[in-house]
Amino acid sequence: MSANDRGTIKWVSLMLPEHVQMLNEMWEEDEYKEKPILDEQKIMEIDASLQCAIHNDLTVAIKFFENRSYHTAKGKILKIDSLNKTLQLRNQEETKVSLYNVIDVFID
């Protein structure tokens, strides 16, 4: 709670429920993250890490952007579908990640 919230909390009891809902949605949108734009060098680094991991059967941690937030999936690469631009990981459940959403790859 910040100093600016005091004014909002004070007046919420006098607002219509629709206005309170609209304010809550607005505050949630403030929490949304933006997908970073990767430069050519970072894309090549991700590609090299993926190739190394798939050829040597290594475990990777993939950081990706989805649903306005950052996520991490860990496992071994099952396959890379270049036609659909997806990556499939073998972990507890098989995770599919769009290659467009991959932000970073860490080899464990």
Biopython code that builds the backbone (N, CA, C, O; Angstrom):
import numpy as np
from Bio.PDB.StructureBuilder import StructureBuilder

atoms = [
    (1, "MET", "N", (0.854, -1.165, 0.000)),
    (1, "MET", "CA", (0.000, 0.000, 0.000)),
    (1, "MET", "C", (0.899, 1.226, 0.000)),
    (1, "MET", "O", (1.780, 1.349, 0.851)),
    (2, "SER", "N", (0.691, 2.106, -0.918)),
    (2, "SER", "CA", (1.487, 3.324, -0.992)),
    (2, "SER", "C", (0.683, 4.499, -0.453)),
    (2, "SER", "O", (-0.488, 4.359, -0.099)),
    (3, "ALA", "N", (1.322, 5.639, -0.397)),
    (3, "ALA", "CA", (0.666, 6.842, 0.115)),
    (3, "ALA", "C", (-0.509, 7.254, -0.778)),
    (3, "ALA", "O", (-1.488, 7.820, -0.291)),
    (4, "ASN", "N", (-0.418, 6.974, -2.068)),
    (4, "ASN", "CA", (-1.496, 7.351, -2.987)),
    (4, "ASN", "C", (-2.727, 6.467, -2.847)),
    (4, "ASN", "O", (-3.819, 6.873, -3.246)),
    (5, "ASP", "N", (-2.578, 5.269, -2.290)),
    (5, "ASP", "CA", (-3.716, 4.364, -2.116)),
    (5, "ASP", "C", (-4.697, 4.883, -1.077)),
    (5, "ASP", "O", (-5.877, 4.538, -1.130)),
    (6, "ARG", "N", (-4.248, 5.693, -0.144)),
    (6, "ARG", "CA", (-5.102, 6.180, 0.934)),
    (6, "ARG", "C", (-6.303, 6.934, 0.371)),
    (6, "ARG", "O", (-7.425, 6.755, 0.845)),
    (7, "GLY", "N", (-6.082, 7.754, -0.614)),
    (7, "GLY", "CA", (-7.185, 8.506, -1.203)),
    (7, "GLY", "C", (-8.179, 7.599, -1.891)),
    (7, "GLY", "O", (-9.386, 7.826, -1.804)),
    (8, "THR", "N", (-7.701, 6.587, -2.566)),
    (8, "THR", "CA", (-8.581, 5.654, -3.267)),
    (8, "THR", "C", (-9.386, 4.837, -2.273)),
    (8, "THR", "O", (-10.594, 4.666, -2.441)),
    (9, "ILE", "N", (-8.727, 4.330, -1.237)),
    (9, "ILE", "CA", (-9.417, 3.522, -0.235)),
    (9, "ILE", "C", (-10.498, 4.339, 0.459)),
    (9, "ILE", "O", (-11.573, 3.821, 0.761)),
    (10, "LYS", "N", (-10.222, 5.593, 0.710)),
    (10, "LYS", "CA", (-11.169, 6.475, 1.385)),
    (10, "LYS", "C", (-12.471, 6.603, 0.593)),
    (10, "LYS", "O", (-13.548, 6.653, 1.187)),
    (11, "TRP", "N", (-12.388, 6.656, -0.743)),
    (11, "TRP", "CA", (-13.556, 6.921, -1.568)),
    (11, "TRP", "C", (-14.210, 5.673, -2.150)),
    (11, "TRP", "O", (-15.268, 5.773, -2.770)),
    (12, "VAL", "N", (-13.611, 4.508, -1.966)),
    (12, "VAL", "CA", (-14.149, 3.284, -2.560)),
    (12, "VAL", "C", (-15.552, 2.979, -2.038)),
    (12, "VAL", "O", (-16.393, 2.480, -2.786)),
    (13, "SER", "N", (-15.810, 3.273, -0.771)),
    (13, "SER", "CA", (-17.130, 2.965, -0.216)),
    (13, "SER", "C", (-18.232, 3.794, -0.865)),
    (13, "SER", "O", (-19.399, 3.409, -0.792)),
    (14, "LEU", "N", (-17.905, 4.904, -1.490)),
    (14, "LEU", "CA", (-18.894, 5.754, -2.138)),
    (14, "LEU", "C", (-19.040, 5.471, -3.628)),
    (14, "LEU", "O", (-19.874, 6.086, -4.293)),
    (15, "MET", "N", (-18.235, 4.543, -4.165)),
    (15, "MET", "CA", (-18.247, 4.258, -5.595)),
    (15, "MET", "C", (-19.229, 3.144, -5.933)),
    (15, "MET", "O", (-19.577, 2.315, -5.092)),
    (16, "LEU", "N", (-19.657, 3.148, -7.169)),
    (16, "LEU", "CA", (-20.476, 2.055, -7.676)),
    (16, "LEU", "C", (-19.600, 0.817, -7.861)),
    (16, "LEU", "O", (-18.405, 0.948, -8.128)),
    (17, "PRO", "N", (-20.166, -0.375, -7.726)),
    (17, "PRO", "CA", (-19.367, -1.597, -7.894)),
    (17, "PRO", "C", (-18.685, -1.683, -9.259)),
    (17, "PRO", "O", (-17.592, -2.236, -9.375)),
    (18, "GLU", "N", (-19.332, -1.133, -10.292)),
    (18, "GLU", "CA", (-18.718, -1.155, -11.624)),
    (18, "GLU", "C", (-17.440, -0.327, -11.658)),
    (18, "GLU", "O", (-16.473, -0.681, -12.332)),
    (19, "HIS", "N", (-17.449, 0.774, -10.926)),
    (19, "HIS", "CA", (-16.255, 1.632, -10.887)),
    (19, "HIS", "C", (-15.125, 0.954, -10.118)),
    (19, "HIS", "O", (-13.959, 1.043, -10.504)),
    (20, "VAL", "N", (-15.476, 0.281, -9.034)),
    (20, "VAL", "CA", (-14.464, -0.441, -8.262)),
    (20, "VAL", "C", (-13.847, -1.539, -9.113)),
    (20, "VAL", "O", (-12.630, -1.727, -9.097)),
    (21, "GLN", "N", (-14.681, -2.270, -9.862)),
    (21, "GLN", "CA", (-14.185, -3.332, -10.737)),
    (21, "GLN", "C", (-13.268, -2.748, -11.812)),
    (21, "GLN", "O", (-12.223, -3.321, -12.121)),
    (22, "MET", "N", (-13.664, -1.611, -12.378)),
    (22, "MET", "CA", (-12.851, -0.976, -13.417)),
    (22, "MET", "C", (-11.497, -0.523, -12.844)),
    (22, "MET", "O", (-10.471, -0.651, -13.511)),
    (23, "LEU", "N", (-11.495, -0.001, -11.625)),
    (23, "LEU", "CA", (-10.232, 0.396, -10.989)),
    (23, "LEU", "C", (-9.351, -0.824, -10.724)),
    (23, "LEU", "O", (-8.140, -0.772, -10.937)),
    (24, "ASN", "N", (-9.951, -1.912, -10.263)),
    (24, "ASN", "CA", (-9.169, -3.131, -10.017)),
    (24, "ASN", "C", (-8.555, -3.667, -11.302)),
    (24, "ASN", "O", (-7.404, -4.103, -11.300)),
    (25, "GLU", "N", (-9.302, -3.643, -12.393)),
    (25, "GLU", "CA", (-8.765, -4.089, -13.683)),
    (25, "GLU", "C", (-7.623, -3.182, -14.137)),
    (25, "GLU", "O", (-6.629, -3.653, -14.690)),
    (26, "MET", "N", (-7.772, -1.885, -13.900)),
    (26, "MET", "CA", (-6.723, -0.941, -14.278)),
    (26, "MET", "C", (-5.442, -1.219, -13.482)),
    (26, "MET", "O", (-4.345, -1.171, -14.039)),
    (27, "TRP", "N", (-5.577, -1.511, -12.178)),
    (27, "TRP", "CA", (-4.398, -1.811, -11.358)),
    (27, "TRP", "C", (-3.754, -3.123, -11.786)),
    (27, "TRP", "O", (-2.530, -3.250, -11.753)),
    (28, "GLU", "N", (-4.566, -4.102, -12.189)),
    (28, "GLU", "CA", (-4.006, -5.356, -12.683)),
    (28, "GLU", "C", (-3.211, -5.146, -13.963)),
    (28, "GLU", "O", (-2.158, -5.754, -14.158)),
    (29, "GLU", "N", (-3.723, -4.278, -14.836)),
    (29, "GLU", "CA", (-3.015, -3.996, -16.088)),
    (29, "GLU", "C", (-1.683, -3.319, -15.835)),
    (29, "GLU", "O", (-0.753, -3.474, -16.626)),
    (30, "ASP", "N", (-1.573, -2.571, -14.745)),
    (30, "ASP", "CA", (-0.296, -1.950, -14.402)),
    (30, "ASP", "C", (0.765, -2.993, -14.059)),
    (30, "ASP", "O", (1.960, -2.735, -14.202)),
    (31, "GLU", "N", (0.332, -4.164, -13.610)),
    (31, "GLU", "CA", (1.247, -5.237, -13.239)),
    (31, "GLU", "C", (1.717, -6.050, -14.444)),
    (31, "GLU", "O", (2.652, -6.841, -14.315)),
    (32, "TYR", "N", (1.099, -5.877, -15.602)),
    (32, "TYR", "CA", (1.468, -6.643, -16.788)),
    (32, "TYR", "C", (2.896, -6.321, -17.196)),
    (32, "TYR", "O", (3.347, -5.179, -17.108)),
    (33, "LYS", "N", (3.592, -7.351, -17.642)),
    (33, "LYS", "CA", (4.957, -7.177, -18.125)),
    (33, "LYS", "C", (4.943, -7.169, -19.652)),
    (33, "LYS", "O", (4.025, -7.696, -20.281)),
    (34, "GLU", "N", (5.952, -6.577, -20.221)),
    (34, "GLU", "CA", (6.062, -6.534, -21.679)),
    (34, "GLU", "C", (7.123, -7.525, -22.133)),
    (34, "GLU", "O", (8.109, -7.775, -21.440)),
    (35, "LYS", "N", (6.893, -8.076, -23.308)),
    (35, "LYS", "CA", (7.855, -9.009, -23.878)),
    (35, "LYS", "C", (9.074, -8.220, -24.357)),
    (35, "LYS", "O", (8.930, -7.247, -25.097)),
    (36, "PRO", "N", (10.268, -8.634, -23.939)),
    (36, "PRO", "CA", (11.469, -7.932, -24.396)),
    (36, "PRO", "C", (11.756, -8.206, -25.869)),
    (36, "PRO", "O", (11.410, -9.268, -26.386)),
    (37, "ILE", "N", (12.372, -7.273, -26.522)),
    (37, "ILE", "CA", (12.778, -7.432, -27.917)),
    (37, "ILE", "C", (14.224, -7.924, -27.915)),
    (37, "ILE", "O", (15.118, -7.258, -27.392)),
    (38, "LEU", "N", (14.437, -9.087, -28.501)),
    (38, "LEU", "CA", (15.775, -9.692, -28.512)),
    (38, "LEU", "C", (16.558, -9.217, -29.726)),
    (38, "LEU", "O", (16.012, -9.096, -30.822)),
    (39, "ASP", "N", (17.839, -8.949, -29.520)),
    (39, "ASP", "CA", (18.682, -8.559, -30.643)),
    (39, "ASP", "C", (19.214, -9.815, -31.340)),
    (39, "ASP", "O", (19.043, -10.933, -30.854)),
    (40, "GLU", "N", (19.846, -9.608, -32.461)),
    (40, "GLU", "CA", (20.343, -10.712, -33.296)),
    (40, "GLU", "C", (21.317, -11.602, -32.535)),
    (40, "GLU", "O", (21.272, -12.825, -32.671)),
    (41, "GLN", "N", (22.191, -11.006, -31.739)),
    (41, "GLN", "CA", (23.196, -11.770, -31.009)),
    (41, "GLN", "C", (22.533, -12.686, -29.972)),
    (41, "GLN", "O", (22.944, -13.836, -29.819)),
    (42, "LYS", "N", (21.522, -12.196, -29.267)),
    (42, "LYS", "CA", (20.829, -13.001, -28.264)),
    (42, "LYS", "C", (20.074, -14.157, -28.932)),
    (42, "LYS", "O", (20.046, -15.265, -28.398)),
    (43, "ILE", "N", (19.472, -13.908, -30.080)),
    (43, "ILE", "CA", (18.751, -14.957, -30.811)),
    (43, "ILE", "C", (19.721, -16.057, -31.235)),
    (43, "ILE", "O", (19.398, -17.241, -31.139)),
    (44, "MET", "N", (20.908, -15.669, -31.703)),
    (44, "MET", "CA", (21.911, -16.657, -32.108)),
    (44, "MET", "C", (22.422, -17.446, -30.896)),
    (44, "MET", "O", (22.694, -18.642, -31.004)),
    (45, "GLU", "N", (22.549, -16.782, -29.754)),
    (45, "GLU", "CA", (22.986, -17.447, -28.530)),
    (45, "GLU", "C", (21.946, -18.485, -28.073)),
    (45, "GLU", "O", (22.302, -19.588, -27.660)),
    (46, "ILE", "N", (20.674, -18.122, -28.151)),
    (46, "ILE", "CA", (19.593, -19.050, -27.795)),
    (46, "ILE", "C", (19.603, -20.244, -28.742)),
    (46, "ILE", "O", (19.474, -21.388, -28.306)),
    (47, "ASP", "N", (19.756, -19.979, -30.034)),
    (47, "ASP", "CA", (19.787, -21.046, -31.035)),
    (47, "ASP", "C", (20.950, -22.004, -30.780)),
    (47, "ASP", "O", (20.775, -23.221, -30.852)),
    (48, "ALA", "N", (22.128, -21.472, -30.483)),
    (48, "ALA", "CA", (23.298, -22.315, -30.215)),
    (48, "ALA", "C", (23.085, -23.156, -28.959)),
    (48, "ALA", "O", (23.456, -24.329, -28.932)),
    (49, "SER", "N", (22.494, -22.571, -27.923)),
    (49, "SER", "CA", (22.229, -23.312, -26.689)),
    (49, "SER", "C", (21.221, -24.436, -26.927)),
    (49, "SER", "O", (21.380, -25.537, -26.400)),
    (50, "LEU", "N", (20.184, -24.157, -27.720)),
    (50, "LEU", "CA", (19.185, -25.187, -28.026)),
    (50, "LEU", "C", (19.799, -26.330, -28.826)),
    (50, "LEU", "O", (19.524, -27.499, -28.556)),
    (51, "GLN", "N", (20.634, -25.993, -29.812)),
    (51, "GLN", "CA", (21.280, -27.032, -30.623)),
    (51, "GLN", "C", (22.212, -27.891, -29.774)),
    (51, "GLN", "O", (22.226, -29.116, -29.896)),
    (52, "CYS", "N", (22.986, -27.237, -28.916)),
    (52, "CYS", "CA", (23.902, -27.971, -28.038)),
    (52, "CYS", "C", (23.123, -28.899, -27.109)),
    (52, "CYS", "O", (23.521, -30.045, -26.902)),
    (53, "ALA", "N", (22.021, -28.412, -26.552)),
    (53, "ALA", "CA", (21.223, -29.206, -25.619)),
    (53, "ALA", "C", (20.563, -30.399, -26.299)),
    (53, "ALA", "O", (20.510, -31.485, -25.723)),
    (54, "ILE", "N", (20.060, -30.211, -27.514)),
    (54, "ILE", "CA", (19.375, -31.315, -28.191)),
    (54, "ILE", "C", (20.367, -32.373, -28.687)),
    (54, "ILE", "O", (20.058, -33.564, -28.663)),
    (55, "HIS", "N", (21.546, -31.954, -29.134)),
    (55, "HIS", "CA", (22.533, -32.912, -29.646)),
    (55, "HIS", "C", (23.227, -33.687, -28.526)),
    (55, "HIS", "O", (23.628, -34.834, -28.721)),
    (56, "ASN", "N", (23.369, -33.064, -27.357)),
    (56, "ASN", "CA", (24.057, -33.720, -26.243)),
    (56, "ASN", "C", (23.095, -34.236, -25.166)),
    (56, "ASN", "O", (23.529, -34.703, -24.113)),
    (57, "ASP", "N", (21.792, -34.149, -25.434)),
    (57, "ASP", "CA", (20.751, -34.625, -24.515)),
    (57, "ASP", "C", (20.922, -34.017, -23.125)),
    (57, "ASP", "O", (20.957, -34.729, -22.121)),
    (58, "LEU", "N", (21.027, -32.699, -23.084)),
    (58, "LEU", "CA", (21.225, -31.974, -21.829)),
    (58, "LEU", "C", (19.906, -31.417, -21.300)),
    (58, "LEU", "O", (18.967, -31.184, -22.061)),
    (59, "THR", "N", (19.852, -31.211, -19.997)),
    (59, "THR", "CA", (18.691, -30.595, -19.364)),
    (59, "THR", "C", (18.825, -29.078, -19.482)),
    (59, "THR", "O", (19.898, -28.518, -19.255)),
    (60, "VAL", "N", (17.732, -28.431, -19.838)),
    (60, "VAL", "CA", (17.742, -26.983, -19.999)),
    (60, "VAL", "C", (16.637, -26.346, -19.159)),
    (60, "VAL", "O", (15.640, -26.983, -18.818)),
    (61, "ALA", "N", (16.845, -25.085, -18.842)),
    (61, "ALA", "CA", (15.805, -24.255, -18.238)),
    (61, "ALA", "C", (15.507, -23.162, -19.250)),
    (61, "ALA", "O", (16.396, -22.403, -19.637)),
    (62, "ILE", "N", (14.263, -23.084, -19.674)),
    (62, "ILE", "CA", (13.878, -22.120, -20.704)),
    (62, "ILE", "C", (13.010, -21.044, -20.076)),
    (62, "ILE", "O", (11.975, -21.329, -19.475)),
    (63, "LYS", "N", (13.442, -19.825, -20.224)),
    (63, "LYS", "CA", (12.652, -18.685, -19.751)),
    (63, "LYS", "C", (11.859, -18.171, -20.946)),
    (63, "LYS", "O", (12.428, -17.873, -21.996)),
    (64, "PHE", "N", (10.538, -18.068, -20.780)),
    (64, "PHE", "CA", (9.703, -17.622, -21.886)),
    (64, "PHE", "C", (8.605, -16.690, -21.396)),
    (64, "PHE", "O", (8.288, -16.641, -20.207)),
    (65, "PHE", "N", (8.035, -15.956, -22.341)),
    (65, "PHE", "CA", (7.003, -14.967, -22.062)),
    (65, "PHE", "C", (5.663, -15.510, -22.537)),
    (65, "PHE", "O", (5.517, -15.894, -23.698)),
    (66, "GLU", "N", (4.680, -15.540, -21.630)),
    (66, "GLU", "CA", (3.361, -16.035, -21.995)),
    (66, "GLU", "C", (2.328, -15.437, -21.045)),
    (66, "GLU", "O", (2.568, -15.330, -19.843)),
    (67, "ASN", "N", (1.199, -15.056, -21.582)),
    (67, "ASN", "CA", (0.101, -14.482, -20.792)),
    (67, "ASN", "C", (0.545, -13.294, -19.952)),
    (67, "ASN", "O", (0.203, -13.178, -18.775)),
    (68, "ARG", "N", (1.314, -12.415, -20.582)),
    (68, "ARG", "CA", (1.770, -11.163, -19.978)),
    (68, "ARG", "C", (2.626, -11.360, -18.728)),
    (68, "ARG", "O", (2.620, -10.526, -17.823)),
    (69, "SER", "N", (3.361, -12.471, -18.690)),
    (69, "SER", "CA", (4.233, -12.767, -17.563)),
    (69, "SER", "C", (5.392, -13.652, -18.025)),
    (69, "SER", "O", (5.341, -14.245, -19.103)),
    (70, "TYR", "N", (6.431, -13.731, -17.203)),
    (70, "TYR", "CA", (7.580, -14.577, -17.490)),
    (70, "TYR", "C", (7.408, -15.920, -16.794)),
    (70, "TYR", "O", (6.943, -15.982, -15.656)),
    (71, "HIS", "N", (7.784, -16.990, -17.480)),
    (71, "HIS", "CA", (7.697, -18.335, -16.942)),
    (71, "HIS", "C", (9.008, -19.057, -17.217)),
    (71, "HIS", "O", (9.769, -18.668, -18.103)),
    (72, "THR", "N", (9.264, -20.116, -16.447)),
    (72, "THR", "CA", (10.442, -20.941, -16.663)),
    (72, "THR", "C", (10.013, -22.402, -16.691)),
    (72, "THR", "O", (9.260, -22.856, -15.830)),
    (73, "ALA", "N", (10.497, -23.126, -17.681)),
    (73, "ALA", "CA", (10.236, -24.563, -17.797)),
    (73, "ALA", "C", (11.581, -25.273, -17.841)),
    (73, "ALA", "O", (12.507, -24.828, -18.520)),
    (74, "LYS", "N", (11.682, -26.371, -17.118)),
    (74, "LYS", "CA", (12.938, -27.110, -17.045)),
    (74, "LYS", "C", (12.710, -28.543, -17.507)),
    (74, "LYS", "O", (11.720, -29.174, -17.139)),
    (75, "GLY", "N", (13.625, -29.045, -18.310)),
    (75, "GLY", "CA", (13.529, -30.418, -18.787)),
    (75, "GLY", "C", (14.479, -30.661, -19.949)),
    (75, "GLY", "O", (15.319, -29.821, -20.274)),
    (76, "LYS", "N", (14.330, -31.825, -20.566)),
    (76, "LYS", "CA", (15.129, -32.156, -21.748)),
    (76, "LYS", "C", (14.306, -31.867, -22.987)),
    (76, "LYS", "O", (13.088, -32.045, -22.990)),
    (77, "ILE", "N", (14.969, -31.425, -24.031)),
    (77, "ILE", "CA", (14.273, -31.082, -25.267)),
    (77, "ILE", "C", (13.860, -32.366, -25.976)),
    (77, "ILE", "O", (14.698, -33.193, -26.335)),
    (78, "LEU", "N", (12.577, -32.513, -26.167)),
    (78, "LEU", "CA", (12.044, -33.675, -26.857)),
    (78, "LEU", "C", (12.127, -33.472, -28.361)),
    (78, "LEU", "O", (12.597, -34.344, -29.092)),
    (79, "LYS", "N", (11.662, -32.296, -28.822)),
    (79, "LYS", "CA", (11.792, -31.984, -30.243)),
    (79, "LYS", "C", (11.585, -30.490, -30.469)),
    (79, "LYS", "O", (10.965, -29.793, -29.665)),
    (80, "ILE", "N", (12.124, -30.029, -31.583)),
    (80, "ILE", "CA", (11.927, -28.659, -32.036)),
    (80, "ILE", "C", (11.209, -28.739, -33.374)),
    (80, "ILE", "O", (11.734, -29.284, -34.346)),
    (81, "ASP", "N", (10.015, -28.194, -33.408)),
    (81, "ASP", "CA", (9.192, -28.210, -34.621)),
    (81, "ASP", "C", (9.405, -26.886, -35.360)),
    (81, "ASP", "O", (8.822, -25.864, -34.998)),
    (82, "SER", "N", (10.240, -26.916, -36.392)),
    (82, "SER", "CA", (10.553, -25.677, -37.117)),
    (82, "SER", "C", (9.396, -25.210, -37.988)),
    (82, "SER", "O", (9.318, -24.029, -38.324)),
    (83, "LEU", "N", (8.508, -26.106, -38.355)),
    (83, "LEU", "CA", (7.355, -25.726, -39.165)),
    (83, "LEU", "C", (6.361, -24.900, -38.356)),
    (83, "LEU", "O", (5.889, -23.860, -38.817)),
    (84, "ASN", "N", (6.044, -25.367, -37.145)),
    (84, "ASN", "CA", (5.108, -24.656, -36.279)),
    (84, "ASN", "C", (5.794, -23.711, -35.307)),
    (84, "ASN", "O", (5.131, -23.020, -34.534)),
    (85, "LYS", "N", (7.124, -23.681, -35.346)),
    (85, "LYS", "CA", (7.924, -22.827, -34.464)),
    (85, "LYS", "C", (7.618, -23.084, -33.000)),
    (85, "LYS", "O", (7.366, -22.152, -32.237)),
    (86, "THR", "N", (7.643, -24.368, -32.607)),
    (86, "THR", "CA", (7.429, -24.736, -31.213)),
    (86, "THR", "C", (8.561, -25.617, -30.722)),
    (86, "THR", "O", (9.289, -26.230, -31.504)),
    (87, "LEU", "N", (8.687, -25.662, -29.427)),
    (87, "LEU", "CA", (9.708, -26.433, -28.741)),
    (87, "LEU", "C", (8.986, -27.305, -27.719)),
    (87, "LEU", "O", (8.141, -26.808, -26.973)),
    (88, "GLN", "N", (9.302, -28.582, -27.675)),
    (88, "GLN", "CA", (8.633, -29.477, -26.739)),
    (88, "GLN", "C", (9.657, -30.011, -25.751)),
    (88, "GLN", "O", (10.681, -30.573, -26.138)),
    (89, "LEU", "N", (9.362, -29.824, -24.460)),
    (89, "LEU", "CA", (10.235, -30.282, -23.394)),
    (89, "LEU", "C", (9.674, -31.528, -22.742)),
    (89, "LEU", "O", (8.461, -31.687, -22.609)),
    (90, "ARG", "N", (10.580, -32.413, -22.334)),
    (90, "ARG", "CA", (10.177, -33.608, -21.590)),
    (90, "ARG", "C", (10.489, -33.337, -20.121)),
    (90, "ARG", "O", (11.652, -33.303, -19.719)),
    (91, "ASN", "N", (9.441, -33.145, -19.330)),
    (91, "ASN", "CA", (9.549, -32.977, -17.884)),
    (91, "ASN", "C", (8.372, -33.711, -17.257)),
    (91, "ASN", "O", (7.887, -34.673, -17.851)),
    (92, "GLN", "N", (7.890, -33.307, -16.092)),
    (92, "GLN", "CA", (6.769, -34.014, -15.464)),
    (92, "GLN", "C", (5.589, -34.101, -16.429)),
    (92, "GLN", "O", (5.001, -35.169, -16.597)),
    (93, "GLU", "N", (5.250, -33.010, -17.046)),
    (93, "GLU", "CA", (4.265, -33.004, -18.130)),
    (93, "GLU", "C", (4.993, -32.457, -19.356)),
    (93, "GLU", "O", (5.920, -31.659, -19.218)),
    (94, "GLU", "N", (4.596, -32.865, -20.513)),
    (94, "GLU", "CA", (5.275, -32.382, -21.713)),
    (94, "GLU", "C", (4.847, -30.947, -21.968)),
    (94, "GLU", "O", (3.666, -30.665, -22.169)),
    (95, "THR", "N", (5.809, -30.052, -21.958)),
    (95, "THR", "CA", (5.553, -28.626, -22.100)),
    (95, "THR", "C", (5.861, -28.186, -23.522)),
    (95, "THR", "O", (6.918, -28.510, -24.063)),
    (96, "LYS", "N", (4.945, -27.454, -24.121)),
    (96, "LYS", "CA", (5.174, -26.868, -25.446)),
    (96, "LYS", "C", (5.336, -25.364, -25.293)),
    (96, "LYS", "O", (4.541, -24.698, -24.629)),
    (97, "VAL", "N", (6.387, -24.844, -25.926)),
    (97, "VAL", "CA", (6.680, -23.417, -25.865)),
    (97, "VAL", "C", (6.867, -22.912, -27.283)),
    (97, "VAL", "O", (7.546, -23.549, -28.088)),
    (98, "SER", "N", (6.272, -21.776, -27.592)),
    (98, "SER", "CA", (6.479, -21.156, -28.893)),
    (98, "SER", "C", (7.898, -20.587, -28.945)),
    (98, "SER", "O", (8.345, -19.933, -28.003)),
    (99, "LEU", "N", (8.591, -20.836, -30.035)),
    (99, "LEU", "CA", (9.961, -20.314, -30.166)),
    (99, "LEU", "C", (9.988, -18.789, -30.187)),
    (99, "LEU", "O", (11.000, -18.176, -29.846)),
    (100, "TYR", "N", (8.870, -18.176, -30.589)),
    (100, "TYR", "CA", (8.796, -16.713, -30.598)),
    (100, "TYR", "C", (8.786, -16.150, -29.176)),
    (100, "TYR", "O", (9.151, -14.994, -28.964)),
    (101, "ASN", "N", (8.370, -16.965, -28.203)),
    (101, "ASN", "CA", (8.253, -16.499, -26.824)),
    (101, "ASN", "C", (9.471, -16.790, -25.968)),
    (101, "ASN", "O", (9.540, -16.337, -24.825)),
    (102, "VAL", "N", (10.443, -17.542, -26.499)),
    (102, "VAL", "CA", (11.637, -17.875, -25.733)),
    (102, "VAL", "C", (12.484, -16.632, -25.534)),
    (102, "VAL", "O", (12.810, -15.927, -26.489)),
    (103, "ILE", "N", (12.838, -16.371, -24.274)),
    (103, "ILE", "CA", (13.646, -15.195, -23.931)),
    (103, "ILE", "C", (15.089, -15.595, -23.649)),
    (103, "ILE", "O", (16.023, -14.882, -24.017)),
    (104, "ASP", "N", (15.265, -16.758, -22.984)),
    (104, "ASP", "CA", (16.623, -17.188, -22.640)),
    (104, "ASP", "C", (16.629, -18.699, -22.421)),
    (104, "ASP", "O", (15.604, -19.296, -22.090)),
    (105, "VAL", "N", (17.799, -19.307, -22.611)),
    (105, "VAL", "CA", (17.979, -20.741, -22.411)),
    (105, "VAL", "C", (19.212, -20.929, -21.536)),
    (105, "VAL", "O", (20.283, -20.390, -21.816)),
    (106, "PHE", "N", (19.034, -21.711, -20.467)),
    (106, "PHE", "CA", (20.129, -22.008, -19.557)),
    (106, "PHE", "C", (20.357, -23.517, -19.568)),
    (106, "PHE", "O", (19.418, -24.287, -19.362)),
    (107, "ILE", "N", (21.591, -23.944, -19.806)),
    (107, "ILE", "CA", (21.927, -25.365, -19.797)),
    (107, "ILE", "C", (22.375, -25.744, -18.399)),
    (107, "ILE", "O", (23.272, -25.123, -17.829)),
    (108, "ASP", "N", (21.728, -26.787, -17.847)),
    (108, "ASP", "CA", (22.081, -27.244, -16.492)),
    (108, "ASP", "C", (23.157, -28.300, -16.540)),
    (108, "ASP", "O", (23.578, -28.799, -15.497)),
]
sb = StructureBuilder()
sb.init_structure("model")
sb.init_model(0)
sb.init_chain("A")
sb.init_seg("    ")
for serial, (resi, resn, name, xyz) in enumerate(atoms, 1):
    if name == "N":
        sb.init_residue(resn, " ", resi, " ")
    sb.init_atom(name, np.array(xyz, "f"), 0.0, 1.0, " ", f" {name:<3s}", serial, name[0])
structure = sb.get_structure()
